[in-house]
Amino acid sequence: MKEQLSTVLVVDDSAFMRQLIAEMVESSGEYRVVGTAADGMEALEQIRSLSPDIVTMDIEMPRLDGLQALEQIMKEMPRPVVMLSAAGSERGNEMTLRALERGAIEFVRKPSGPISIDLLTVREDLILALNAARAVNMTGVRTPAREAAPVVPDLAAKKSVASATRVVAIAASTGGPRTLGEIIPHLPESLGAAVLIVQHMPREFTRTLSHRLDIMSPLGVSEAEDGEPLRENHVYLAPGGYHMRVDGERGDGTIRLDTSATIWGVRPAADPLFASVAELFGASAIGVILTGMGRDGAEGLRKIRDAGGVGVVQDRDSSIIYGMPQAALALAGADHVAAVRDMPRLIRDLCRAKKRGIGG
């Protein structure tokens, strides 16, 4: 018996783009386009009548834009939504991240023109995003995200001067921006550790994500820079396109960025960061694996635990995609398996335990 194809609704205000995206969607042979819509209003009508399994949604559209339509979809008829964003728009980047925070599963950059040299790359990214959407745990998506009140920046308070003697290394992929938004803003300004994050995203989006997290968080958050010292009570986000590692010695660490070969098909990857953290910080390291496709971070978490550090894995129910946590649990095991709502308190308590010398 032939396996039933997953159905997709394509939403875009450009007739050409609707046709192009529809052709890309069906080219894999795993998906069937059941309809198209030119704006958010039409999209809602089509979803009600066609009930597609997955929706691809343009962000900037007339009448009802993609973000507004997404909010209505998640409220009235939740299902996986993949956002499509145009290149080079800061507003588009901001809206994309807001969409991910509000329940979109993944995003894909739209082809840049009718005769685009990046069509093959876009097609591959789109199919990967659809595969993620098909594997999504809608329970994790439908749980309302915990909103953090924007923090009025106090630059003096956010300035970190003490060298880090403890590190929290975090890995996230699909579903990560929303999950990070539920964790980082709820960490205390006196955490007593440096936080290093690998989120699988292109460069312009990691920059925007770091700015958004910084506005919401008591801790300072920034994109990491090559050669900068590792300070406690600061969050460093690996820039898209660069692997991030730590170098030096505990209490005098330095961040290193490089463009060496992709690992698991991504750069940045969590495994090299976690391996360097394990080597440098040993029992003073905490590794955290969050939602995402694939197995990045599993081997790195094993190295952190082997070095005496603590391993934390997000639980199945709160993971938007359980791939990375499941792979880490299978290979490395974990000292704690936690829901995302419990992560800030757990990380805080583990850092305090490390400070007192419990477990390292």
N, C-alpha and C positions, 0 to 999 in steps of 0.2 A: 504494500500500500504506500503510495507516494505521500511524503510528509507535507503537511499543509504549510504554505508560505505565510510568514508574518506580514500583516497588512500595514501600509504606511500612507499617511496623508501628508502631502507636500504643500507648504504654505510659503508664498513669496509674492511680493508685489510686481515682480518682473515676469512676464509671460515666457521670455527666453530662459530665465533662470529656473522657472518651474519645470520646463521641459528638460533642461539639462540635468537638474537634480533628480527628476523622475527616472531619466535614462540611467544615471549612475546607480540609483537605488536598485533598479531591476537588473542591472548588469551582473550582479553576483549570483543571480538565480535563487536567492534565499528570501527575497522580499518582493511583495507585489504592491504597486501603488494603486490604491482604490479611489483616489480623488485628489484634487488640488484646490487651493484657495488663494485669493489675491490679497487678503488682509485678515486681521484678527477676527472681525465680525463673521466673515465667510467661514473661517476656520472653525469657530464655535458651532455654526450651523452644520457644517460637514461632519464634525465629530459626533454631534447628537444623532445624525441620520446614518452615518457609515460605521461608527464605532471602530476606528482603526486601532491596531495594536500599538502603533508608534506614530508620533507626529514630528516632522522636521519643520522648524519654525524660524522664519526670518525675524530679525530683531526690529529693524527700522521700517515701519510700514504705515500707510495712511489709515485714518479712521480709528483703528485699534491696533496699537503696536504689539510686537511680540511679547514684551514683558507683561503688558496688561492682559493679553490673551492667555499667557501662561498662568497668571494668578487665577483667572477664572476657571481654566481647565483643572488646576489642582484643587480648587474649591468644589467644583461641581461634578467633574468626571475624571478623576486622576488616572493618568497613564504616562508612560515614558515620553519625554519631549527632548529632542535634540535641537539645540539652537544653532542657527547659521549666522555668522557675523562677517561683515565686510572688513577688508584689511585697511589699516591705516587710520582708523577713526578712534580717537580717545574716548569719545562718548559711546561708541559702539563697544569698546573694551569694558567700560564701566557698566553698561547695560548687560553685557554678557555675564559678568561676575555677579551682578544682582540677580540675573536669571538663575544661575547655578545655586545661589543662596536660597532661592525661592522654589527650588524643586526640579529644575531642568537637570537632565542626567549628564549631558556632555555638550560640547560645542565644536563646531567645525568652521574653519575659515572658508568663505565662499570663493569660487574662482574669480580671478581679478578682471576677466574680460572674456568676450566671445571666443577669441583665439588665445587661450591661456596656456602658458607652458607648464603650469602647475596642476593641470587637470588630473593627471595620474595620481599625484600626491593627495589632492583633495578627494578623489574617489576612494583611495585607500583609507584616508582618515574618516570619511563618511561611513564606510562599511564597518570599520572598527567601532565607531560611535553607535551604529545600529546594533552591532553585536552586544555592546555594553547595555544598550537599552533593553535588548531582549533578555539579558541576564539580571536585570535590576530587581532588587527587593523593594517593592512598592510600600511595604510597611515602614521601612526606614525613610522613604521619601515623604510619605504622608504624615509622619510624626512632625508636628509643628516645630520649626527650628527655634531654638532659644535665642531671642534677640538680645544683643548687648547694647546698652545705651552708649552713644558716642562719648568718648573721653575728651574733655577739653585739654589739648596738649600742654603739658608743663615741661618745656624742654629741659629745664634744670633737673627736674625730678626724673626724667627719662634718660638722662645722660649717664651711661654706665662707665664706671672708672675702675672697679675691682676686676682683676683677672679671674676668669672662670676656673674653678676647681671641680665643678660638677657640670654635666651636660645632659640635656634631654634631646635626643635625636628622634625626629618624627618623619614617617614616610606616608605619603598619601597620593592617590591618583583619582580615578573617577569618583565623584562625590566629595572629593577632598576640600574644595573651597567652602562648601557649606559646613562640613564637619569642622574644619579649622576655625570657621567663624563662630562655632559653638564652644570651642575650647580655648583658643588663645586669648580672647577678650576677658575670659573669666579666670585667668591666672593672676595671682597677686603680684604687685610691683616689687615685693621683696622675696621673690621666688628663690633666690640664692643659687641660680644655675643659668647657664646660657642655653638657649633653645635653638636648635638647628633643624630646619624643615626642608625636605625635598618634596615638592609637589610637581607632578608631571604636567607642565604647561609651557607654551611658547614664551619667549622673553617679554614681549610687551604686556602679556597677561600677568606674569609674576610680578612685574613692576607695579601694575595697578592693584594686584592683590595685596602686596606689602603695604601700599598706601592705605587701603581700606582697613586692613587689620590694625595698622598703627593708629588710625583715628579712633578705633573702637576699644583700644587696649591700654591698660595701665602700664604695661611693658612697652618699651620702644621696639618697633618692628621695622626692619629695612631689608632691602635686597643686599645680599652679601657681596663684599668686594674683595678681590684677591689681595692678600697680604695684610688685611686688617686684623688687629688683635681680637681675641675672643674674650668678651666681657660678660660677667654675670648680669642677670636681670635684663637681658636683651634677646630679641628674637631675630635670627638671621634666616632669610629665605633664599634658597639657591636660585640664581637667575636661570631662566629658560635657556637651554643650549649649552650650559656649563655644568660639569660634575663639580661637586663641592666636597672637600676633605678638610680635616684638621691636621696641623703639623706643629712641631715644637715639643713641648712637654707640659704636663699637667700644671696649671697655674701660670703658664706662659705660652698659651696656644695661639696659633695663627690660622686664619682661613686661607685655603688654597683653592683656586678655581682652575679648571682646565677643559680643553675641548677634545680630549681623547675619545676613542671610539665609543659609540653608544653601547649600553648594556641593557639586555632585555628589550632592545629597540628604542630605548629612551635616553635622553640626556637633558637634565640631570637624572641620575639613578640613585636610589637609596643605598644599595649595597656598598659602594666605595666609601660613602660617608660613614655608614655604620661600622665598617671594618676599621677605618682610621680612628673613630671614636673609641672603639673597643681597645685598640692598641695604646692610645694616648691616655684614656681615662679609666679603663679597667672597671673596677668595682664602683667607681663614681659616675658610671654612665647608666642612663635609662633609655631604652629603645622602645619606640611606640609605633606600631603598625596599624594604620587606619584603612578605611575603605579604598577599594581599587581593583582593577582587572590585573591579572597576571600574578607573578611571584616575586617582584622586586622587593627587597628588604628581608626576605626570609633567611638567606644565608648570612646577611649582616646581623640580624637579630641573634642568630645562633652564635656568632662570634662575640657579641656583647655579653650574652649569658655565659659563654665559656670563660670569658675574662672576669666573671664575678659580678657583672652588671645585672640590671633588672630588665626583664622583658614584659611589655604590655601589649595586648592585642585587642582590637575592637571586637565586640561580640557580633554574632550573626544578625540578630534582630535589628540593631541600629545601623548596621553597615548597608550603605546603598548598593555596593557591590562587595560580596564577601570573598572575592578571589585572593587578594593579598593577605588579609588576616588568616584565612583558611590555610594558605600555603605556609605562612610563618608558623602557625600553630603546629602543623604537621611536621615541619622540619626542625624548628627550634624549640617548640614548646613555649610556655609563657608562665610567668609568675603571677600575672593578673590578666583576666579576661573581663573587659568592662564595657558598658554601654557608653555612648558618647556623652550623655548628660552627667556621668560620674567621672569622666576623664579629668576635668580641672582639679577637683578635690583630690583624686588619686595621685596626680602628678605633683601637686602641692605637698601632700603627705609624704610621698616618696623622697622628694627633695629635702624635706625637713629631717626625715630619717637618715638620709645620707649625711646631712650637716652634723647630726649628732653622732655619726660614726656607726649607725646601725646598718649592717649589710655593706659596709665599705666606707 
